[in-house]
Amino acid sequence: MPHAKTLPLALLLAASATPALGADAGDTYAGGGLGRVSYDTNADVTLNPTAIVGRLGYHVTDHIAIEARLGVGLSSDDTAIDSGGNVEIALKQLAGAYAVGHLPITRGASVYGLAGFTYGRAEFTGSAGGFSDTANDTGLSWGIGSEAALTDRISGYVEWASYLDQDAYTATTITAGATYGF
């Protein structure tokens, strides 16, 4: 996994590369994907709900875009805990703004890095003691991905993103989807 300090270098390199996927300054894109969230706690509990994440972006330069994302949970996940009950998590909302830098590999494919800020809201329920809680957190986010042209306007992507890295847990997502360029 790349080190967080290498992200600014990746964005700088992307800014000096040739255009990828025909993106030009001023181009807009929209799309979305299906993500598998990995919610890992410091208590060695891992839960994997799924989410759908929409993207809307604008290319500031041929290589740098600004992007807004909005996601909602599709399914929850639960696991047994040491106290004899179960705990369940459901992602309720994910929203954020990011800078995305593309580094072209070929005329129709690129790798990219993203950095930004995320707000997330999740709901926790447990059978032991019948507790229920909602957590709202914000934090700096970063990720890496690859994108390939499927047509002149449509591209597919796969990415890994660290949306929230808190003291008690981390929330990362692997997402696959598509975008449409306007």
N, C-alpha and C positions, 0 to 999 in steps of 0.2 A: 504494500500500500504506500502511495507517495507521501512524503512528509509535507506538512502544511506550509513550510517555508518555501517549497519549490513552486507553489501556485503562482506567486507574482512573476517568477521567471517564465512559466508556461504562458501566462497572459501576455507578457512582453514579446516572447517569440511568436505567438500567434498574431500579434499586431504587425509584425514585420514580414509575414509570409504572403504567398499569393492567394487570391480569393478561392474559397471552397464552395462547392455546390452552387456557384453562380450568385452568391450573396454580394450585394452592393450596398454601399452606404445609402440609407433611406428605405431599404426593403423591410417589410413587415412579415411576420410569420405567426401562425397559430397552430396548435396541435395539442396532443396529450398522450398519455400512456398509462399502462397498468403497472403498479409498483408493489413490491413485496417489502414491507417495512420490517426491520429487525430492531426490536426494542430490547436492549440488553441492560440489565440492572447490575449494580455492584453486589447484589445478593445471589449472583449466578443464576438468575432467571432470565430466559430469553423467550419472547413472544413475537409472533410473526403475522400480524394482521395484513390485509391487502388494502390498497387505495387506488383511486384514479386521480391523476394529476394533470390539470390543464396548463398550457403554456401560451403566453402571448409575448412576442418579442419584436424589437426594432433594432436594425443594424445601424449603429452610430457611425461605424467605419465598415470597410469590407470585411474586417476580421473581428470586430468587437461588437457585441449586441448587449442591450439591456433587456431584461426579461422579468415578467411577473408570472407567478404561479399560484394556482389555487387547487387544493386537493381535498377530497373527502374519502372517508373510509368505505370500503365495500364489504369487508367481512372482519369479524373480530377473531381473536385467538385466545385460548386459555391453556392453563397448565396446572398440574398439582403442585402444592407447596408443602413444605415440611410440617406445618401445623395440621395437616390432614385434610385441608379443604382445597378449593380451586381459586385461582385468580384469573380474571379475564380483562383484556384491554381492547378497546375499540377506538380507532382514530376518528375524531369528529371533524377536524378541520386542520388544514395546512395552508399557509399563505406566506408569500415571500417575494422579495425583489433581489435580482442578481445581475452581475456583470458576467458575460460569457465570452471567452476568447477562443477562437478557432485556429487550429494549426492544420492546414491542408496536407494530406498524404498523397492523394491523387486528385485528378480533376473532379471526381465525384465523391470523394470521401475525406473526412477530417476527424481529428480528435479535438476535444475541447476541454477546457477547465472552466469552472464557475466558482464565484465567490459572492456572498451576499448575506442577507438577513432573513430569518424565518420565524414565524409565529406558528405554534402548534397547540392543539387542544385535543386531549384524549380523555376517555372515561374508563375508570377502573371499577370492577365489581369483584366481590369475593364471597364464596360460600361459607368460609369460616368466619363467624361473627356477623355475617350479612352486611359487610361494609360496601359503600359506594362512594367514589370520589371522582372529581373532574380536575385535571391538571392543565393549566395554561402556562406555557413557557415560550421564551424568545431567546434567540441567540444567533451568533455568526455561523454561517454555513459554507461548505465548499464541496466540490465534487469533480469528477472526471467522466468523460463519455466519448463515444464515437458515433459518427453520423455518416450515412451513405445515401446518395441520391437514388431514388426508385424511379422517378420520372423527372421532367424538367422542373416541376413545382413541388413534388412530394419527396420527402426524405424520411428514412427510418433511423431511429437512434436507440442506443442502449447506454445507460449511465448508472454510476454509483454516486450517491450523495450522502454526506453527513449533514443532516438537517439540524439536529440538536445534540450538543455534547454537554450535559449537565453533570453536577457532582454525583448524583444518584443513578444516572442512566445515560445511555447514548441511543439516538434514534437515527438509523441509516436506512437508505432505501436503494434497491436495485429496480430500475424502471426500464421498460421497453415500450416504444411507441412510435408515432409518426408526426410530422409537421407539414404544413402546407404554406408555401411562400407566396405572398401577394405581389 
